[in-house]
Amino acid sequence: MSITVEVFSTPGCSTCARSREALQAVVESFGQAKVTWREVNVVDEIDYAVELGVVVPPSIAIDGEIVFPTLPTATKLKEELMRRLERLGKMSEHTDIAVKDGHGY
């Protein structure tokens, strides 16, 4: 069982596009067996976005729960994923994941 990270955005959102690449790199650095990435277009999946409580995109849900109502830094996302993986017992080996920290890429 892997953790699912969903990024809610809208077409043409420049903030979404700038940040998405750095955040996706964090998710992919854990490997797909541990963490998967899914982009959700709010326009196409409005009912799902409303169900989860997305107020303003971009937002991030982890395993169907809005965790970041605004985009976090890459470091914040990494820390949250590591906490969740530790709870699941999937961080048994040391994972050295370098991220570029910033104010939301």
DSSP file (Angstrom, degrees, kcal/mol; ACC not computed):
  #  RESIDUE AA STRUCTURE BP1 BP2  ACC     N-H-->O    O-->H-N    N-H-->O    O-->H-N    TCO  KAPPA ALPHA  PHI   PSI    X-CA   Y-CA   Z-CA
    1    1 A M              0   0    0      0, 0.0     2,-0.3     0, 0.0    32,-0.0   0.000 360.0 360.0 360.0 127.4    0.0    0.0    0.0
    2    2 A S        -     0   0    0     30,-0.0     2,-0.3    33,-0.0    33,-0.2  -0.731 360.0-107.6-110.2 161.5    1.4    3.3   -1.0
    3    3 A I  E     -a   35   0A   0     31,-3.2    33,-3.2    -2,-0.3     2,-0.5  -0.655  31.7-142.9 -81.5 139.8    0.6    6.9    0.1
    4    4 A T  E     -a   36   0A   0     -2,-0.3    59,-2.9    31,-0.2     2,-0.5  -0.934  10.8-164.5-111.3 124.2   -1.2    8.9   -2.6
    5    5 A V  E     -aB  37  62A   0     31,-3.1    33,-2.4    -2,-0.5     2,-0.5  -0.928   8.3-168.5-105.4 124.0   -0.4   12.6   -3.0
    6    6 A E  E     -aB  38  61A   0     55,-3.0    55,-2.6    -2,-0.5     2,-0.6  -0.957   7.8-157.6-116.9 129.3   -3.0   14.6   -5.0
    7    7 A V  E     -aB  39  60A   0     31,-2.5    33,-3.2    -2,-0.5     2,-0.5  -0.923   8.9-153.4-107.4 119.0   -2.4   18.1   -6.2
    8    8 A F  E     +aB  40  59A   0     51,-2.9    51,-1.4    -2,-0.6     2,-0.3  -0.806  31.9 144.9 -94.7 123.7   -5.5   20.1   -6.9
    9    9 A S  E     -a   41   0A   0     31,-2.5    33,-2.9    -2,-0.5    34,-0.4  -0.903  39.5-123.4-147.9 174.9   -5.1   22.8   -9.5
   10   10 A T    >   -     0   0    0     -2,-0.3     3,-1.7    31,-0.2     6,-0.1  -0.902  41.1 -89.1-122.3 153.3   -6.8   24.6  -12.3
   11   11 A P  T 3  S+     0   0    0      0, 0.0     3,-0.1     0, 0.0    -1,-0.0  -0.353 113.0  19.9 -59.8 137.5   -5.7   25.1  -15.9
   12   12 A G  T 3  S+     0   0    0      1,-0.2     2,-0.9     2,-0.1     3,-0.1   0.513  81.2 146.2  82.7   5.2   -3.6   28.1  -16.4
   13   13 A C    <>  -     0   0    0     -3,-1.7     4,-2.1     1,-0.2    -1,-0.2  -0.655  29.4-169.6 -78.6 106.7   -2.6   28.5  -12.7
   14   14 A S  H  > S+     0   0    0     -2,-0.9     4,-2.2     1,-0.2     5,-0.2   0.861  85.5  54.0 -68.5 -35.0    0.9   29.8  -12.8
   15   15 A T  H  > S+     0   0    0      2,-0.2     4,-1.9     1,-0.2     5,-0.2   0.914 108.9  50.1 -62.8 -42.0    1.5   29.2   -9.1
   16   16 A C  H  > S+     0   0    0      1,-0.2     4,-2.5     2,-0.2    -2,-0.2   0.936 111.1  47.8 -61.0 -47.4    0.5   25.6   -9.6
   17   17 A A  H  X S+     0   0    0     -4,-2.1     4,-0.9     1,-0.2    -1,-0.2   0.901 110.9  50.3 -64.0 -42.8    2.8   25.1  -12.5
   18   18 A R  H  X S+     0   0    0     -4,-2.2     4,-0.5     1,-0.2    -1,-0.2   0.902 119.1  36.4 -63.0 -41.9    5.8   26.7  -10.7
   19   19 A S  H  X S+     0   0    0     -4,-1.9     4,-2.1    -5,-0.2     3,-0.3   0.815 102.0  72.9 -82.6 -31.8    5.5   24.6   -7.6
   20   20 A R  H  X S+     0   0    0     -4,-2.5     4,-2.9    -5,-0.2     5,-0.2   0.853  92.2  55.3 -56.4 -42.1    4.3   21.3   -9.0
   21   21 A E  H  X S+     0   0    0     -4,-0.9     4,-1.9     1,-0.2    -1,-0.2   0.927 110.9  42.8 -61.4 -47.4    7.7   20.3  -10.5
   22   22 A A  H  X S+     0   0    0     -4,-0.5     4,-1.5    -3,-0.3    -1,-0.2   0.903 117.1  47.1 -67.0 -40.7    9.6   20.6   -7.2
   23   23 A L  H  X S+     0   0    0     -4,-2.1     4,-2.0     1,-0.2    -2,-0.2   0.885 110.3  52.0 -69.7 -38.2    6.9   18.9   -5.2
   24   24 A Q  H  X S+     0   0    0     -4,-2.9     4,-2.9    -5,-0.3    -1,-0.2   0.881 105.6  56.0 -64.6 -36.8    6.5   16.1   -7.7
   25   25 A A  H  X S+     0   0    0     -4,-1.9     4,-1.6    -5,-0.2    -1,-0.2   0.883 106.1  51.4 -62.5 -37.9   10.3   15.5   -7.5
   26   26 A V  H  X S+     0   0    0     -4,-1.5     4,-0.7     2,-0.2     3,-0.2   0.951 111.9  46.2 -62.0 -49.2   10.0   15.1   -3.7
   27   27 A V  H >X S+     0   0    0     -4,-2.0     3,-1.3     1,-0.2     4,-0.5   0.934 112.9  49.0 -59.9 -48.1    7.2   12.5   -4.2
   28   28 A E  H >< S+     0   0    0     -4,-2.9     3,-0.9     1,-0.3    -1,-0.2   0.775  98.7  68.3 -65.5 -26.1    9.0   10.6   -6.9
   29   29 A S  H 3< S+     0   0    0     -4,-1.6    -1,-0.3     1,-0.3    -2,-0.2   0.742  95.6  56.0 -67.1 -21.3   12.2   10.5   -4.8
   30   30 A F  H << S-     0   0    0     -3,-1.3    -1,-0.3    -4,-0.7    -2,-0.2   0.709 116.8-114.4 -79.0 -20.9   10.5    8.1   -2.4
   31   31 A G    XX  -     0   0    0     -3,-0.9     4,-2.5    -4,-0.5     3,-1.8   0.219  19.8 -94.1  92.5 142.2    9.7    5.7   -5.2
   32   32 A Q  T 34 S+     0   0    0      1,-0.3    -1,-0.1     2,-0.2    -3,-0.1   0.715 120.1  66.4 -65.1 -22.3    6.3    4.8   -6.6
   33   33 A A  T 34 S+     0   0    0      1,-0.1    -1,-0.3    -3,-0.1     3,-0.1   0.769 115.8  28.3 -69.0 -23.2    6.0    1.7   -4.3
   34   34 A K  T <4 S+     0   0    0     -3,-1.8   -31,-3.2     1,-0.3     2,-0.4   0.813 131.7  17.4-103.3 -42.7    5.9    4.1   -1.3
   35   35 A V  E  <  -a    3   0A   0     -4,-2.5     2,-0.3   -33,-0.2    -1,-0.3  -0.995  61.8-163.6-139.8 130.5    4.3    7.3   -2.6
   36   36 A T  E     -a    4   0A   0    -33,-3.2   -31,-3.1    -2,-0.4     2,-0.4  -0.846  12.0-140.5-114.2 154.5    2.3    8.1   -5.8
   37   37 A W  E     +a    5   0A   0     -2,-0.3     2,-0.4   -33,-0.2   -31,-0.2  -0.913  18.5 178.7-115.0 133.8    1.5   11.4   -7.4
   38   38 A R  E     -a    6   0A   0    -33,-2.4   -31,-2.5    -2,-0.4     2,-0.5  -0.987  17.8-147.8-138.8 128.5   -1.8   12.4   -8.9
   39   39 A E  E     -a    7   0A   0     -2,-0.4     2,-0.5   -33,-0.2   -31,-0.2  -0.826  14.5-161.2 -94.5 130.8   -2.7   15.7  -10.5
   40   40 A V  E     -a    8   0A   0    -33,-3.2   -31,-2.5    -2,-0.5     2,-0.8  -0.953  10.2-148.0-117.4 117.8   -6.4   16.7  -10.1
   41   41 A N  E  >  -a    9   0A   0     -2,-0.5     4,-2.2   -33,-0.2     3,-0.4  -0.759   8.9-153.3 -82.6 113.6   -7.9   19.3  -12.4
   42   42 A V  T  4 S+     0   0    0    -33,-2.9     7,-0.2    -2,-0.8    -1,-0.2   0.835  92.9  57.5 -60.0 -33.8  -10.5   21.0  -10.2
   43   43 A V  T >4 S+     0   0    0    -34,-0.4     3,-0.5     1,-0.2    -1,-0.2   0.911 113.4  38.9 -63.0 -42.0  -12.5   21.9  -13.3
   44   44 A D  T 34 S+     0   0    0     -3,-0.4    -2,-0.2     1,-0.2    -1,-0.2   0.785 128.0  32.6 -78.8 -28.5  -12.8   18.3  -14.3
   45   45 A E  T 3X S+     0   0    0     -4,-2.2     4,-2.3     1,-0.1    -1,-0.2  -0.297  70.6 142.1-125.6  48.4  -13.2   16.8  -10.8
   46   46 A I  H <> S+     0   0    0     -3,-0.5     4,-2.7     1,-0.2     5,-0.2   0.871  71.8  54.6 -60.2 -40.6  -15.2   19.6   -9.0
   47   47 A D  H  > S+     0   0    0      1,-0.2     4,-2.3     2,-0.2    -1,-0.2   0.917 110.7  45.6 -61.6 -42.9  -17.3   17.1   -7.1
   48   48 A Y  H  > S+     0   0    0      2,-0.2     4,-1.9     1,-0.2    -1,-0.2   0.918 112.6  51.0 -65.7 -43.6  -14.3   15.3   -5.7
   49   49 A A  H  X>S+     0   0    0     -4,-2.3     5,-2.7     1,-0.2     4,-1.1   0.916 112.4  46.3 -60.3 -44.2  -12.5   18.6   -4.8
   50   50 A V  H  <5S+     0   0    0     -4,-2.7     3,-0.4     3,-0.2    -1,-0.2   0.903 108.4  56.6 -65.0 -41.6  -15.6   19.8   -3.0
   51   51 A E  H  <5S+     0   0    0     -4,-2.3    -1,-0.2     1,-0.2    -2,-0.2   0.881 110.9  43.7 -57.5 -39.6  -16.0   16.5   -1.2
   52   52 A L  H  <5S-     0   0    0     -4,-1.9    14,-0.5    -5,-0.1    -1,-0.2   0.677 119.6-109.9 -81.4 -16.9  -12.4   16.8    0.2
   53   53 A G  T  <5 +     0   0    0     -4,-1.1     2,-0.4    -3,-0.4    -3,-0.2   0.710  50.8 170.4  96.9  22.1  -12.9   20.5    1.1
   54   54 A V      < +     0   0    0     -5,-2.7    -1,-0.2     1,-0.2    -2,-0.0  -0.555   1.6 171.2 -66.6 121.1  -10.6   22.2   -1.5
   55   55 A V        +     0   0    0     -2,-0.4    -1,-0.2     1,-0.3     4,-0.0   0.853  67.1   6.7 -97.2 -50.4  -11.4   25.9   -1.2
   56   56 A V  S    S-     0   0    0     13,-0.3    -1,-0.3     2,-0.1   -48,-0.1  -0.981  90.6-100.5-137.9 122.3   -8.8   27.4   -3.3
   57   57 A P  S    S+     0   0    0      0, 0.0   -48,-0.2     0, 0.0     2,-0.1  -0.529  91.3  64.4 -77.4 154.3   -6.4   25.6   -5.6
   58   58 A P  S    S+     0   0    0      0, 0.0    13,-0.3     0, 0.0     2,-0.3   0.430  73.8 142.9 -82.9 142.1   -3.5   24.8   -5.5
   59   59 A S  E     -B    8   0A   0    -51,-1.4   -51,-2.9    11,-0.2     2,-0.4  -0.938  38.5-136.5-138.5 159.5   -4.0   22.4   -2.5
   60   60 A I  E     -BC   7  68A   0      8,-3.0     8,-2.2    -2,-0.3     7,-2.2  -0.982  12.9-169.5-126.1 130.1   -2.6   19.1   -1.6
   61   61 A A  E     -BC   6  66A   0    -55,-2.6   -55,-3.0    -2,-0.4     2,-0.5  -0.897   7.2-157.4-109.8 144.5   -4.4   16.0   -0.3
   62   62 A I  E >  S-BC   5  65A   0      3,-2.6     3,-0.8    -2,-0.4   -57,-0.2  -0.987  78.6 -14.8-123.0 122.3   -2.6   13.0    1.1
   63   63 A D  T 3  S-     0   0    0    -59,-2.9    -1,-0.1    -2,-0.5   -58,-0.1   0.893 132.6 -48.1  51.1  45.6   -4.6    9.8    1.1
   64   64 A G  T 3  S+     0   0    0    -60,-0.3     2,-0.4     1,-0.2    -1,-0.2   0.655 117.5 105.7  78.1  16.6   -7.9   11.6    0.5
   65   65 A E  E <  S-C   62   0A   0     -3,-0.8    -3,-2.6   -12,-0.0     2,-0.5  -0.995  74.4-119.3-130.9 129.0   -7.4   14.3    3.2
   66   66 A I  E     +C   61   0A   0    -14,-0.5    -5,-0.3    -2,-0.4    -3,-0.0  -0.548  42.3 161.5 -67.3 117.0   -6.5   17.9    2.6
   67   67 A V  E     +     0   0A   0     -7,-2.2    -1,-0.2    -2,-0.5    -6,-0.2   0.730  69.2  34.0-106.0 -36.0   -3.2   18.3    4.4
   68   68 A F  E     -C   60   0A   0     -8,-2.2    -8,-3.0     1,-0.1    -1,-0.3  -0.903  58.8-173.8-124.8 101.3   -1.9   21.5    2.7
   69   69 A P  S    S+     0   0    0      0, 0.0     2,-0.3     0, 0.0   -13,-0.3   0.711  85.8  30.8 -68.4 -17.6   -4.7   24.0    1.8
   70   70 A T  S    S-     0   0    0    -10,-0.1   -10,-0.2    -3,-0.1   -11,-0.2  -0.914 112.1 -80.6-129.0 161.0   -1.9   26.0    0.1
   71   71 A L        -     0   0    0    -13,-0.3     2,-0.1    -2,-0.3     3,-0.1  -0.407  47.5-145.4 -67.3 131.2    1.2   24.6   -1.5
   72   72 A P        -     0   0    0      0, 0.0     2,-0.1     0, 0.0   -49,-0.1  -0.318  25.1 -92.2 -83.5 172.0    3.9   23.7    1.0
   73   73 A T     >  -     0   0    0     31,-0.1     4,-2.0     1,-0.1     5,-0.2  -0.407  41.6-106.7 -72.3 164.0    7.6   24.0    0.5
   74   74 A A  H  > S+     0   0    0     26,-0.4     4,-2.4     1,-0.2     5,-0.2   0.879 121.4  54.5 -60.5 -37.7    9.4   20.9   -0.8
   75   75 A T  H  > S+     0   0    0      2,-0.2     4,-2.6     1,-0.2    -1,-0.2   0.910 106.5  50.0 -64.6 -42.7   10.8   20.4    2.7
   76   76 A K  H  > S+     0   0    0      2,-0.2     4,-2.2     1,-0.2    -1,-0.2   0.907 112.0  48.0 -62.8 -41.9    7.4   20.5    4.4
   77   77 A L  H  X S+     0   0    0     -4,-2.0     4,-2.5     2,-0.2     5,-0.2   0.928 111.6  50.1 -64.0 -44.6    6.0   18.0    2.0
   78   78 A K  H  X S+     0   0    0     -4,-2.4     4,-2.5     1,-0.2    -2,-0.2   0.924 110.4  50.0 -59.2 -46.0    9.0   15.7    2.5
   79   79 A E  H  X S+     0   0    0     -4,-2.6     4,-2.2     1,-0.2    -1,-0.2   0.907 111.2  48.7 -61.1 -43.0    8.7   15.9    6.3
   80   80 A E  H  X S+     0   0    0     -4,-2.2     4,-2.2     1,-0.2    -1,-0.2   0.915 112.6  47.9 -63.9 -43.2    5.0   15.1    6.2
   81   81 A L  H  X S+     0   0    0     -4,-2.5     4,-2.6     1,-0.2     5,-0.2   0.897 110.5  51.4 -65.8 -39.5    5.6   12.1    3.9
   82   82 A M  H  X S+     0   0    0     -4,-2.5     4,-2.4     2,-0.2    -1,-0.2   0.906 109.1  51.2 -64.5 -40.5    8.4   10.8    6.0
   83   83 A R  H  X S+     0   0    0     -4,-2.2     4,-1.9     1,-0.2    -2,-0.2   0.934 112.7  45.9 -59.7 -46.0    6.2   11.0    9.1
   84   84 A R  H  X S+     0   0    0     -4,-2.2     4,-1.5     1,-0.2    -2,-0.2   0.895 112.5  49.5 -66.8 -40.1    3.4    9.0    7.4
   85   85 A L  H  X>S+     0   0    0     -4,-2.6     5,-2.9     1,-0.2     4,-0.6   0.877 108.2  54.0 -67.4 -36.6    5.8    6.4    6.0
   86   86 A E  H ><5S+     0   0    0     -4,-2.4     3,-0.9     1,-0.2    -1,-0.2   0.913 106.8  51.8 -62.5 -41.0    7.4    5.9    9.4
   87   87 A R  H 3<5S+     0   0    0     -4,-1.9    -1,-0.2     1,-0.3    -2,-0.2   0.840 111.6  47.2 -63.1 -32.4    3.9    5.3   10.9
   88   88 A L  H 3<5S-     0   0    0     -4,-1.5    -1,-0.3    -5,-0.1    -2,-0.2   0.526 115.0-118.8 -85.5  -5.8    3.4    2.7    8.1
   89   89 A G  T <<5S+     0   0    0     -3,-0.9     3,-0.3    -4,-0.6    -3,-0.2   0.750  80.0 121.0  75.7  24.5    6.8    1.1    8.8
   90   90 A K      < +     0   0    0     -5,-2.9     3,-0.2     1,-0.2    -4,-0.2   0.325  55.7  71.2-103.2   7.2    8.0    1.9    5.3
   91   91 A M        +     0   0    0     -6,-0.5    -1,-0.2     1,-0.2     4,-0.2  -0.111  56.0 126.4-110.8  36.5   11.0    4.0    6.3
   92   92 A S        +     0   0    0     -3,-0.3     2,-0.3     2,-0.1    -1,-0.2   0.868  65.3  58.5 -64.3 -36.8   13.1    1.2    7.7
   93   93 A E  S    S-     0   0    0     -3,-0.2     2,-0.3     1,-0.1    -3,-0.0  -0.702 103.3 -99.0 -92.3 148.6   16.0    2.0    5.5
   94   94 A H        -     0   0    0     -2,-0.3     2,-0.6     1,-0.1    -2,-0.1  -0.470  37.2-158.4 -65.8 127.7   17.6    5.4    5.7
   95   95 A T        -     0   0    0     -2,-0.3     2,-1.1    -4,-0.2    -1,-0.1  -0.933   5.4-163.5-112.7 112.2   16.3    7.6    2.9
   96   96 A D        +     0   0    0     -2,-0.6     2,-0.7     2,-0.0    -2,-0.0  -0.784  18.2 171.9 -97.0  95.7   18.5   10.5    2.0
   97   97 A I        -     0   0    0     -2,-1.1     2,-0.4     2,-0.0    -2,-0.1  -0.901  16.8-157.8-111.2 109.5   16.3   12.7    0.0
   98   98 A A        -     0   0    0     -2,-0.7     2,-0.4   -69,-0.0   -69,-0.0  -0.695  14.8-177.8 -86.1 135.5   17.7   16.1   -0.8
   99   99 A V        -     0   0    0     -2,-0.4     2,-0.7   -73,-0.0   -24,-0.0  -0.959  31.6-117.9-130.9 152.0   15.2   18.7   -1.7
  100  100 A K        -     0   0    0     -2,-0.4   -26,-0.4   -78,-0.1     2,-0.3  -0.793  34.1-148.5 -84.3 117.2   15.5   22.3   -2.7
  101  101 A D        +     0   0    0     -2,-0.7     2,-0.3   -27,-0.1   -28,-0.0  -0.656  36.5 131.2 -87.2 146.4   13.9   24.3    0.0
  102  102 A G        -     0   0    0     -2,-0.3     2,-1.0     0, 0.0   -27,-0.2  -0.927  69.3 -71.9-168.7-169.9   12.2   27.5   -1.0
  103  103 A H  S    S-     0   0    0     -2,-0.3   -30,-0.1     1,-0.3    -2,-0.1  -0.528 100.5 -52.5-101.9  64.6    9.1   29.4   -0.7
  104  104 A G              0   0    0     -2,-1.0    -1,-0.3     1,-0.1   -31,-0.1   0.873 360.0 360.0  67.3 105.9    7.0   27.2   -2.9
  105  105 A Y              0   0    0    -86,-0.3   -84,-0.2    -3,-0.1    -1,-0.1   0.475 360.0 360.0 -76.4 360.0    8.6   26.6   -6.3
